[in-house]
Amino acid sequence: MLKKELNDYQDIFCGKGKEKILRGRVITGLGEGQYYISREGYMMQFRDKLGFDPYPGTLNIKLDPPSIEVRKRIGANIRIMGFTDNNRTFGSGSCFTIKIKEQEGAVIIPERTHYPEDIIEIIAPVNLREYLSVKDGSIVDVEVIE
């Protein structure tokens, strides 16, 4: 509760533009990230809008309760459009940019998702599990770039 209150006061006194930190534990995802990330319709948009080709897969983080509240106040201002490929429709979504230990990336928020609000999916140009030397249960801090 104190972390939530601290984040609220930082928003009030430091204003927008102040970097926010999301904290959570690494978890194993559903395994679908690799498939979706590697679709060319998404890859072109990631290159254009984020400036990198993402590693084919996501790092999944289960946020701690104060970070869930912080996440709710972050606008995912980068729009990723849906597309059709071989008669299959791929949905749209949005994302926002982040850094983890100086590695840039983005939190992706599919319009249709199986995840609850306390789970975030992160893409980056590298395999984040290897880059960060983390495994399930490891605590990570994600710096939000606004």
C-alpha positions in Angstrom: 0.0 0.0 0.0 2.9 2.3 0.8 4.4 1.8 -2.7 1.0 2.7 -4.3 0.8 5.8 -2.2 4.4 6.7 -3.2 3.6 6.3 -6.9 0.5 8.5 -6.4 2.5 11.2 -4.8 5.2 11.0 -7.5 2.5 11.5 -10.1 1.1 14.5 -8.3 4.4 16.3 -7.4 6.7 15.2 -10.3 4.1 15.3 -13.0 3.9 13.3 -16.3 7.2 12.5 -17.9 8.6 11.2 -14.6 9.8 7.6 -15.3 7.7 5.0 -13.5 8.9 1.6 -12.4 6.8 -1.6 -12.8 8.0 -4.5 -10.5 7.1 -8.1 -10.8 8.2 -11.7 -11.1 9.1 -13.5 -14.3 6.6 -16.2 -15.2 6.2 -18.6 -18.1 3.7 -17.4 -20.6 1.3 -19.4 -22.8 3.9 -19.9 -25.5 2.0 -17.9 -28.2 4.2 -14.9 -28.2 6.8 -16.3 -30.6 4.1 -17.1 -33.2 2.4 -13.7 -33.1 5.6 -11.6 -32.8 7.1 -13.2 -35.9 4.1 -12.4 -38.2 5.4 -10.0 -40.9 2.3 -7.8 -40.5 3.4 -7.1 -36.9 7.2 -7.1 -37.5 6.9 -4.3 -40.0 5.0 -2.2 -37.5 7.5 -2.9 -34.7 10.4 -1.9 -36.9 8.6 1.3 -38.0 7.1 2.3 -34.7 9.6 0.9 -32.1 12.8 0.9 -34.2 13.7 -2.7 -33.7 13.0 -6.2 -34.8 11.8 -8.1 -31.7 13.2 -11.4 -30.6 10.6 -14.0 -31.4 9.0 -14.4 -28.0 8.0 -12.3 -25.0 9.1 -11.9 -21.4 6.1 -12.3 -19.1 6.0 -10.5 -15.8 3.4 -10.9 -13.0 3.2 -7.4 -11.5 3.1 -6.8 -7.8 -0.1 -5.1 -6.5 1.4 -1.5 -6.4 2.7 -1.9 -10.0 -0.8 -3.0 -11.2 -2.1 0.4 -10.1 0.8 2.2 -11.8 0.2 0.2 -15.0 -3.4 1.2 -15.1 -2.3 4.9 -15.3 0.1 4.4 -18.2 -1.3 5.2 -21.7 -0.3 2.7 -24.3 0.1 5.3 -27.0 1.7 3.3 -29.8 -1.0 1.7 -31.9 -0.4 -1.7 -33.6 -2.9 -2.4 -36.3 -4.5 -5.7 -37.1 -4.1 -7.4 -40.5 -5.1 -10.4 -42.5 -2.6 -13.0 -43.7 -3.6 -16.1 -45.7 -7.3 -15.7 -44.8 -6.5 -15.4 -41.1 -7.2 -12.2 -39.2 -4.7 -11.0 -36.6 -5.9 -8.5 -34.0 -4.7 -5.0 -33.2 -3.3 -3.8 -30.0 -1.1 -1.1 -28.5 2.2 -0.8 -26.7 4.4 1.6 -24.7 8.2 1.8 -24.5 10.3 0.5 -21.6 13.8 -0.2 -20.5 15.1 -3.1 -18.4 18.7 -2.7 -17.3 19.4 -0.3 -20.2 17.8 -2.7 -22.8 15.0 -0.9 -24.6 11.8 -2.8 -25.4 8.0 -2.4 -25.2 5.1 -3.7 -23.3 2.6 -5.1 -25.8 -1.1 -5.1 -25.0 -3.2 -7.2 -27.5 -6.8 -6.1 -27.9 -7.7 -9.7 -27.4 -5.7 -11.4 -24.6 -5.9 -14.4 -22.3 -3.9 -12.6 -19.6 -5.3 -10.7 -16.5 -4.4 -7.1 -15.8 -1.5 -8.2 -13.5 0.5 -9.8 -16.4 2.5 -7.8 -18.9 4.3 -9.1 -22.0 7.5 -7.5 -23.1 9.2 -7.5 -26.4 12.8 -6.5 -27.1 15.4 -7.0 -29.8 17.1 -9.6 -27.6 16.1 -12.7 -25.6 15.4 -10.9 -22.3 15.6 -14.1 -20.2 19.2 -14.6 -21.4 20.2 -10.9 -21.4 18.9 -10.5 -17.8 19.9 -13.9 -16.6 16.5 -14.5 -15.1 14.2 -17.5 -14.6 10.7 -18.0 -13.4 10.3 -16.3 -10.0 13.1 -13.7 -10.6 12.1 -10.2 -9.6 12.6 -7.5 -12.3 12.1 -3.8 -12.5 10.7 -2.3 -15.7 11.3 1.4 -16.3 8.5 3.0 -18.3 9.5 5.6 -20.8 6.8 8.2 -21.3 
